[in-house]
């Protein structure tokens, strides 16, 4: 329960500031936001190290103040939004889901390698994991400064597929122009005219995102997914209480889930996207939609096995199956970006960050209340 509320503290910066940083990214570029994120995380980690180094000379509760530094840059969700934005800026729609999937695999891979690596480091020195983390954050400055600013890429440098080449038998909303940050005339299905253009404000852009039925569908999935992930978090407590596992042993459940997620995001989905290789926006959307449907089915099967689990191995297998459903994120991202122009990518992904944060903050207390009710 403590971890759930602690996660809430870490998510609040993105809830309050994601929209603002989306505007910053749209006006000044994606790199400044990432640099601010690295600065905020470095200061937050430095504060934690300082309080621990003082070793009781100050109240340990001062650790909570580390969350304040995360408001600089908006935290992990804003940083993820910027990384997904950069990929969407630089890659055309036919390859986008593949690279979004590669990017989505990184957190799952780190879940596999971070615990044993941290254990090795802590055997050498209790401070070595902190030193490694600080070194990694300093390295991000070098990487961010070295990479090009994706918002300044010229359209000619990116091979694109546009709705102008779609066959006439497609549904009306698939033949219409993409949502643009300067479009001021929009129908419920998307923009219908670009004859009147003017700079758009953040609330108008968000209104356009929610006015498109297809994007509303995607945003609903982004909202619902964190609630399901929070439900999986209580499996570790269930394994400890029902099967007598020590909490340290439940790490294997995390490994099982991360292994399934890594396999599907690092290998299965990219290979599928490469073999199918959609040549039009409509084909890319159909491919992403098929992956979404399959992932939802896999998730339902995983949760059903989880619900019926009567043995340890069934829990491990259920979480592995749930991990295989993680293809839902890159597929949904690819689907959503296919409905917006590049100028709205930052706004789209920062809006997604807010929607996911709201889902997580709403789902956490609800799951805790349900758990307490069941235990009573």
C-alpha positions in Angstrom: 0.0 0.0 0.0 2.9 2.3 0.9 4.4 1.8 -2.6 1.1 2.6 -4.3 0.8 5.9 -2.5 4.5 6.6 -3.1 4.0 6.0 -6.8 1.2 8.5 -6.6 3.6 11.1 -5.3 6.0 10.4 -8.2 3.1 10.7 -10.7 1.7 14.0 -9.6 4.3 16.1 -11.4 3.2 14.7 -14.8 -0.4 15.3 -13.9 0.1 19.0 -13.2 2.9 19.8 -15.7 2.6 17.4 -18.6 0.4 19.8 -20.6 2.8 22.7 -19.9 5.8 20.7 -20.9 4.0 19.7 -24.1 3.7 23.4 -24.9 7.4 23.9 -24.2 8.3 20.9 -26.4 6.1 22.3 -29.2 7.6 25.8 -29.0 11.3 25.2 -28.1 11.8 21.5 -29.0 11.9 18.1 -27.3 15.5 18.3 -26.1 15.0 21.1 -23.6 12.3 19.1 -21.8 14.5 16.1 -21.6 17.4 18.2 -20.2 15.0 19.6 -17.6 13.9 16.0 -16.7 17.5 14.9 -16.3 18.2 17.9 -14.0 15.1 17.2 -11.9 15.9 13.5 -11.5 19.6 14.3 -10.7 18.6 16.7 -8.0 16.0 14.3 -6.6 18.5 11.5 -6.4 21.1 13.8 -5.0 18.7 14.8 -2.2 18.0 11.1 -1.4 21.7 10.4 -1.2 22.3 13.5 1.0 19.6 12.5 3.5 20.9 8.9 3.7 24.5 10.1 4.1 23.5 12.3 7.1 22.4 9.0 8.6 19.8 10.0 11.3 21.1 13.5 11.9 18.0 14.7 10.0 14.5 13.2 10.0 14.3 10.4 7.5 10.9 11.7 6.3 12.7 14.5 4.5 13.2 11.9 1.8 9.7 12.7 0.7 10.9 16.2 -0.4 12.8 14.5 -3.2 9.6 14.4 -5.1 9.5 18.2 -5.3 12.6 18.1 -7.6 10.7 15.9 -10.1 8.5 18.9 -10.9 11.6 20.1 -12.9 11.0 18.3 -16.1 7.8 16.6 -15.1 9.1 13.2 -14.1 9.3 9.9 -16.0 6.0 10.1 -17.8 6.9 13.4 -19.4 10.3 12.1 -20.4 8.7 9.0 -21.9 6.3 11.3 -23.7 9.2 13.2 -25.2 11.0 10.0 -26.3 7.9 8.6 -27.9 7.4 12.0 -29.6 11.0 11.9 -31.0 10.4 8.5 -32.5 7.1 9.6 -34.0 8.7 12.7 -35.4 11.5 10.8 -37.0 9.8 7.6 -38.3 7.1 7.3 -40.9 3.8 5.6 -40.1 4.7 2.2 -41.7 7.7 1.7 -39.4 6.5 3.7 -36.4 4.9 1.0 -34.3 8.1 -1.2 -34.7 10.3 1.5 -33.2 7.8 2.5 -30.6 7.8 -1.2 -29.6 11.6 -1.2 -29.3 11.4 1.8 -27.1 8.6 0.2 -25.0 10.7 -2.8 -24.4 13.4 -0.9 -22.5 11.6 -0.7 -19.1 10.8 -4.4 -19.2 14.5 -5.3 -20.0 15.7 -3.1 -17.1 13.2 -4.9 -14.9 15.1 -8.1 -15.8 18.6 -6.8 -15.4 18.3 -4.2 -12.7 17.6 -6.4 -9.6 20.6 -8.8 -10.1 22.8 -5.8 -11.1 21.8 -3.9 -8.0 22.5 -7.0 -5.8 26.0 -7.2 -7.2 26.6 -3.5 -6.7 25.4 -3.6 -3.1 27.7 -6.5 -2.2 30.5 -4.2 -3.2 29.2 -1.0 -1.6 25.8 0.2 -0.4 26.5 3.5 -2.3 27.5 1.9 -5.6 23.9 1.7 -7.0 23.5 5.4 -6.3 26.8 6.2 -7.9 25.8 4.2 -11.0 22.4 6.0 -11.2 24.0 9.4 -10.9 26.6 8.5 -13.6 23.8 7.3 -15.9 21.9 10.5 -15.4 25.0 12.5 -16.2 25.4 10.4 -19.3 21.9 11.4 -20.5 23.1 15.0 -20.8 25.7 13.9 -23.4 23.2 11.8 -25.3 20.5 14.5 -25.4 22.9 17.2 -26.5 24.4 14.9 -29.2 21.1 13.9 -30.8 19.3 16.1 -33.4 16.2 18.1 -32.5 13.4 16.0 -34.1 11.0 18.9 -34.2 13.3 20.6 -36.7 13.5 17.7 -39.1 12.3 18.7 -42.6 9.4 16.7 -44.0 11.6 15.8 -47.0 14.0 14.0 -44.7 11.2 11.6 -43.5 9.6 9.2 -46.0 5.9 9.5 -45.2 2.6 7.9 -46.3 -0.2 10.4 -46.3 -4.0 10.2 -46.7 -3.7 11.7 -50.1 -2.7 8.3 -51.5 -5.5 6.3 -49.8 -8.0 4.4 -52.0 -11.4 6.1 -52.3 -13.3 3.2 -50.9 -11.9 3.9 -47.4 -14.2 5.2 -44.6 -14.6 9.0 -44.6 -12.5 9.6 -41.5 -9.5 7.7 -43.1 -9.6 9.9 -46.2 -9.6 13.2 -44.2 -6.4 15.2 -43.5 -4.6 14.5 -40.3 -5.2 16.6 -37.2 -2.9 19.6 -37.4 -1.9 22.1 -34.7 -2.9 25.0 -37.0 -6.2 23.6 -38.2 -9.2 25.6 -36.9 -12.0 23.9 -38.7 -12.7 20.4 -37.4 -15.5 18.0 -37.7 -16.3 15.3 -35.1 -14.4 12.8 -37.1 -11.3 15.0 -37.6 -10.3 18.0 -39.6 -12.2 18.7 -42.7 -10.5 21.9 -43.9 -7.2 23.6 -43.6 -8.2 26.8 -45.4 -8.2 28.8 -42.1 -5.1 28.4 -40.1 -3.9 30.2 -37.0 -1.6 29.3 -34.1 -3.5 27.0 -31.8 -3.5 27.1 -28.0 -3.0 24.1 -25.8 -6.7 23.7 -24.9 -7.8 23.9 -28.5 -5.3 21.2 -29.4 -6.5 18.9 -26.6 -10.1 19.6 -27.7 -9.2 18.5 -31.2 -7.6 15.3 -29.8 -10.7 14.4 -27.9 -13.0 15.4 -30.7 -11.7 12.6 -32.9 -13.6 9.3 -32.2 -10.6 7.1 -33.0 -8.3 9.1 -30.7 -11.0 8.9 -27.9 -10.8 5.2 -28.3 -7.0 5.2 -28.0 -7.1 7.6 -25.0 -9.6 5.4 -23.3 -7.2 2.4 -23.6 -4.4 4.6 -22.2 -6.6 5.4 -19.2 -7.6 1.8 -18.5 -4.2 0.1 -18.9 -2.7 1.6 -15.7 -5.6 0.4 -13.6 -5.0 -3.2 -14.8 -1.3 -2.8 -14.0 -2.1 -1.7 -10.5 -4.3 -4.8 -10.1 -1.3 -7.0 -11.1 0.8 -5.3 -8.4 -1.3 -6.8 -5.6 -0.5 -10.3 -7.0 2.8 -10.1 -5.1 1.0 -9.6 -1.8 -1.4 -12.4 -2.7 1.4 -14.8 -3.4 3.0 -13.9 -0.1 -0.1 -14.4 1.9 -1.8 -17.3 0.1 1.3 -19.4 -0.8 3.7 -18.4 1.9 6.2 -16.8 -0.4 8.6 -14.4 1.2 8.3 -10.9 -0.4 11.8 -11.2 -1.8 10.8 -14.4 -3.6 8.0 -12.6 -5.4 10.7 -11.0 -7.5 10.3 -14.1 -9.7 6.8 -13.0 -10.5 8.1 -9.6 -11.7 10.7 -11.4 -13.8 8.1 -13.6 -15.4 5.9 -10.7 -16.4 8.9 -8.7 -17.6 10.1 -11.7 -19.6 6.8 -12.0 -21.4 6.7 -8.2 -22.0 10.3 -8.2 -23.3 9.6 -11.0 -25.8 6.6 -9.4 -27.3 7.9 -5.8 -27.5 11.5 -6.6 -28.5 10.9 -9.4 -30.9 7.3 -10.5 -31.6 5.7 -7.1 -32.5 8.7 -5.7 -34.5 9.0 -9.0 -36.5 5.2 -8.9 -37.2 5.4 -5.3 -38.3 8.4 -6.0 -40.5 6.7 -9.0 -42.2 3.4 -7.2 -42.7 5.0 -3.8 -43.6 1.9 -1.7 -44.1 2.2 0.6 -47.1 -0.6 3.0 -46.4 -1.9 4.7 -43.3 -5.1 2.7 -43.5 -3.1 -0.6 -43.6 -1.0 0.6 -40.6 -4.1 1.4 -38.6 -5.6 -2.0 -39.4 -2.4 -3.7 -38.3 -2.3 -1.7 -35.0 -5.9 -2.4 -34.4 -5.4 -6.1 -34.9 -2.5 -6.1 -32.4 -4.7 -4.2 -29.9 -7.5 -6.8 -30.1 -5.1 -9.7 -29.8 -3.3 -8.0 -26.8 -6.7 -7.4 -25.0 -7.6 -11.1 -25.6 -4.2 -12.2 -24.2 -4.6 -9.9 -21.2 -8.1 -11.3 -20.5 -6.7 -14.9 -20.6 -3.8 -13.9 -18.3 -6.1 -12.4 -15.7 -8.5 -15.4 -15.9 -5.6 -17.7 -15.2 -4.5 -15.4 -12.4 -7.9 -15.5 -10.9 -8.1 -19.3 -11.0 -4.5 -19.8 -9.8 -4.3 -22.5 -7.1 -0.5 -23.1 -7.3 2.7 -21.1 -7.5 3.4 -22.2 -11.1 0.0 -20.9 -12.2 0.8 -17.4 -10.8 4.1 -17.4 -12.7 2.5 -18.5 -15.9 -0.4 -16.1 -15.6 1.9 -13.1 -15.2 4.0 -14.3 -18.1 0.8 -14.3 -20.2 -0.1 -10.8 -18.9 3.3 -9.7 -19.9 2.6 -10.8 -23.5 -0.2 -8.3 -23.6 2.2 -5.4 -23.3 2.2 -5.0 -27.1 -1.0 -3.0 -26.5 1.0 0.2 -25.6 3.2 0.5 -28.8 0.3 -0.6 -31.0 -2.0 2.0 -29.4 0.6 4.7 -29.7 1.1 3.8 -33.4 -2.6 4.0 -34.0 -3.0 7.3 -32.2 -0.1 9.0 -34.0 -1.6 8.0 -37.3 -4.4 10.5 -36.7 -2.2 13.5 -36.0 0.4 15.5 -37.9 3.9 15.7 -36.6 3.3 19.1 -35.1 0.8 17.6 -32.6 3.0 14.6 -31.5 4.2 16.3 -28.4 0.7 17.4 -27.4 -0.6 13.9 -28.1 1.9 12.2 -25.9 1.8 14.7 -23.0 -2.0 14.3 -23.1 -1.5 10.6 -22.9 0.9 11.1 -19.9 -1.9 13.0 -18.1 -4.5 10.4 -19.0 -2.3 7.5 -17.8 -1.5 9.4 -14.6 -5.2 10.0 -13.9 -5.8 6.3 -14.5 -3.1 5.2 -12.1 -4.0 7.7 -9.4 -7.7 6.7 -9.6 -7.0 3.0 -9.8 -4.6 2.8 -6.9 -6.9 4.0 -4.1 -9.8 2.0 -5.6 -7.7 -1.2 -5.6 -6.6 -0.6 -2.0 -10.1 0.0 -0.8 -11.3 -3.2 -2.5 -8.4 -5.1 -1.0 -9.2 -3.8 2.5 -12.9 -4.6 2.0 -12.1 -8.2 0.9 -9.7 -8.7 3.9 -12.4 -7.4 6.3 
